Amino acid sequence: MISGNRQQPTIPASARLPAFSLCICVLALAGCENGLIEKVDAIKSETVSPTISLSKDDTPLADGTSLDFNQISVGSYCDIEIVIKNIGKSALTIDTQGIRLTMASGTPDATFSLNKAPAASIATNESSSFKIRFQPSSEGAKAASLRIPTNDYANPSFDLDLKGAGWAVSLTTSAVTNISTTSATGGGNITDDGGVPVTARGICWSTSPNPTVEDNTQLDAGIGTGVFTDYMTGLTAGSLYYVRAYASNGISTGYGTQVSFSTIPATPVAPSVASIGYAAGSGKLAVSWPAVSGSSIFYDLYYNSTNSKPATPNGPTDLTTTSCTLTDLPNYSTQYVWVVAKNVTGSSAASPAGSGMVGIKVLSISLSKPSATFLPGSSESLAYAVSPETATDPGISWITSNATVATVVDSLVTGAGSGSATITARAADGQGAEDTFTATTIAFSTGATGPAGGKLFYDKGSYSDGWRYMEVSPAYITVGSGQFWAISPWTYTSIPGADGVVVGTGQANTDAIIAACGEGGYWARACREYGLGGYADWFLPSKDEVTEMRTRLSGTEFVHGYGVVSSSQYNYDRSWILRSSDSSWNQTWKGYIDSGYVAWPVRRF
């Protein structure tokens, strides 16, 4: 156990720091901290701060730039427009209430003023502008300073120095007259030379504000006081120009108030006029044209069914785009279209006429076949194609030459009585395109040639389920030695829907077999792909359909080789086969049928 007073450790003299050394360390740490703060502030300024940028006539202005308004006649004024852009990362705020415009000593109040204030808030990459006006009330040099407070972290205020001079010569700029596409008349008036004779006078102009004698200057307006006129030539059509009258007395040069004008736009070229295709094009024309050079150009359209321009615009007006759609026009009429360009000064001459037909005519109709045979009550839909596909009205009207032989409704031809009729498919647009089809209706007779070129063998007496008659191919088909009735995995599996035996079930049997087996070489698919007469509805007949075919058609032509294949499934691994040797029905393997068997495709209608 330790008792008694604790002693403080003794610090060697060599380890002791003088007081001034401690001060240096503290100051050094403070310096490091300030440097770190500056770096943090710099990063903050680059990443989150708004950034103010000023320009005049697209020329950047630095903080503290001096703006010279030149020498302005007393009683006149000069405006300079400044653009503020925010090139930073967040919204730029302008303290519009805190903007300070301070006149220099000896410069009267209101000599310089803000004729237009900037916006209070400017989003990133957006701009706002303001105008500074110099309006001297007396002669001599004038000056002022402008300070714009902002929330720009790096530049919380932007300063401009302003200067100009008042001039004793009383000079005004006249309004511009006689404006054309490339010329105009300007001038001015000097009412008082201020006691020093005027040795030169005229006007100066430019496409930039506040032109001076260093721009396009006319020097032939004489000397002395009074009204003078100058002529500007070689101007660009549709362009905005600024004009100031100037005068010189051999000592200095001054300017009057600026005026502006726009030359009349150039004449547009002939517009392109095009029909609009199906389905939106009825009664419409698409019109487009190259833009006319210049600023603030608008367009008016005129159209007519003859090549004579109307006195006033009857199409869209005051367009700022170079395309439009004319509507509510008569289809298949030719329309002539003119374009006029205009601005605040006036209108150009009308363009040459462009023309186009409203709507696109059907040029041709193609039916899928030229003719077909019908039985009373049997029907067939005709396929057709219209050219061009973009035709405004691609519809078809149908006409029969003899409704007692064949009728037609919406491309469905139906046989009526024996004979021939012409079915006409005519373009609904009424422009004359058409194609024809011959419908021949025959009475049912066993063994007669059917519509597809087969032999008629069955008439069930009336139409139901879309059919009444059946015909059989005039020739049998084979699918090769040892072919399948069904293919794997259906050779030892029942195919749903393929069990039909009676007349009228062969087509459903065939559809079911094809749906189950898909691609491959087997009897049902071979019959479906038979295609005689251009028909795609052939099928492998059912058991009773084969019997009807052989019973109703005389002779032995439907007996061949080992026998005839049917579409009727017997059970999970066998199908019905008609044996030729004794005309009896037997079952054979679905996975193999002797090469001596054949199939007779049939169709119903």
PyMOL commands that set and color helices and strands:
alter all, ss='L'
color gray80, all
select helices_A, chain A and resi 13-15+19-47+96-98+490-492+506-517+523-528+532-534+543-552
alter helices_A, ss='H'
color red, helices_A
select strands_A, chain A and resi 52-56+59-61+66-73+78-86+92-93+100-103+112-116+121-122+127-134+140-149+157-167+170-173+184-192+200-206+216-217+226-232+240-248+253-255+259-262+272-275+285-288+298-304+323-326+334-342+354-357+364-367+371-374+379-381+384-387+396-400+406-409+412-415+419-427+434-441+455-464+467-472+563-569+574-579+584-589+597-598+602-604
alter strands_A, ss='S'
color yellow, strands_A
deselect
rebuild
show_as cartoon
